[in-house]
Amino acid sequence: DNRLEFVELVKRFRFDELVSERRVEAIRSGLACIVPARLLSLLTHRDLERRTAGLPQIDLAYLKAHTMYQVGLMESDRHIQHFWKVLESFAQDELRRFVKFACNQERIPMGQPSRSTADIHVPPYPMKIAPPDGQGPPDSRFIRA
């Protein structure tokens, strides 16, 4: 009987949530941690999504360019080259699952300058590759991502 009244009250409540200056400022402040505040008004919703959440497609070259190698590992190490070769064979769905596993995010934000620029700024959660656990030569053990 009062279904329409309930819908109207819920709708009004939801709209009123956005009116709260404190909430809007919290959202603006959070976004400013990722995108400079002065640029927010210049971005479309798609640009903002790309900068903050990334594209649905995993760009393996971008991921590779922003991977950090730790404790003496180098991109030229044989086992690291094998690692990238395996990732190159993955379908997009497998790459998304790998990124979720290794970086704890489903997408890679793409709005940052690349390594070739003077102002190096990597994505908020770059993938890190650390030496494998255990004993023996590195090529016979699993690397940690």
N, C-alpha and C positions, 0 to 999 in steps of 0.2 A: 504494500500500500504506500509506504513512504520511500519507495525505491528512488524515485526521481529527486526527492529532497536529499536523500543520502548522497546520490551522485553529485548533486550541486554543492553540497557541503564539502565533500572530498575534493572536488575540483577547486573550490575557493581556498581550501586549506593548502593544496599544492601550489597554487599561484602565490599565496601569501608567504610561503617558504622562500620564494625567490626575492621577495621584497626586503627581506632582512639584510640590512647593510653589512652586518657582521659576517653573515654567511657569504655574501658576494665578495667581500674583502678577503675572506679566507680562500675562496676559489681563485681570486685574482693573485693573491700572494703565492699560492701553490704553483700556478701557471708561470709566474715570473721567475720561479726557480729553474724552469726549463726553457722558457722563451722570454727574451727581454720584454719588459712591460711596455715599452714604447712601440714595440712591433705588433703587439696583440691586435690593435685596431686595424692593422694593415693585412692581416692574414684572413683567408677564407676558412671556413670550417674544415675543408679538406687539407689545407696547408697546416692547420693546427693539429689535425689528426696525424698527419705524416710526421711532423716534428716531435710529437709527444708519444704516439703509439707505434709509429712506423707503418710500413706497407705490409699488406698481407703476404706478398711474395718475399721470400728470403733472398737477399742479394749476397751470394757467397763471397764475391770479391770484396764487398763492403765489410762483411764480417771478418774476413781474413785480414783486411787492412787495419782493422781496429782491435785485433786480438793482441793481448799482452802476453809475452813469454816471460816466465819467471825463473829465477834461480839458475841462470846460465843456459837456459834453453834458447835456441835460435830457430827462426823459420827455416833455415837451411838444413837443420838436423834431419837425418834420413827418416826417423820415425815420425817426425812432424810432417814431412812431405807425404808419407803414406797416409797419415791422418787426413790431410786435405784431399788427397786423391779419393779416399773412401767417401768423404763428404760430397765431392763432386759427382759421385755416382748416385747420390740420394735424389729421390723425387721431392717435390716441394713439401708434401705432407710429412715425409721423413725428416726433412730439414727443419720444419716447424717444431716437430717433436724433439729433435735434438736441441734446438735453441731453447725450448722450454726446459729441458733437462739441464743444460749447461749454464744458461744465463738466468733461469727463473723468470722468463718473460716469453710471450708468444711471438712478439714482433721485435724488430730492431729499429729504434728511432733513426731516421735517415737525415735529419736536418742539420747535422754538424759538418763543418769543413773536413776535408780529407787530410791525410798525412802530408800531402804535397804542399799544403798551404803553410804559411809562417805561423799562423795561430792554430796550433793543434788543439782540438777539443774532441775528445772521444765520446761515444754515446754514454748515457748515464750508467749503464751496467755492461761494460765491455767484457767479452769472453776472456778468461785467463787460462792459460795452459801451464800447468806446473809439472815438475818432474814426477815420474811414476814412483809409487811406493814400492818398497821391497828391495831385494838384492839382485845383482846380475846386471848385464848390459841393458841400457835403456830400450833397445830395439826388441828385447824379449819380454818387456813388461807393458802394462797398460798405462797410458798417460792419463793425467787428471785434468779435466776441463771444468 
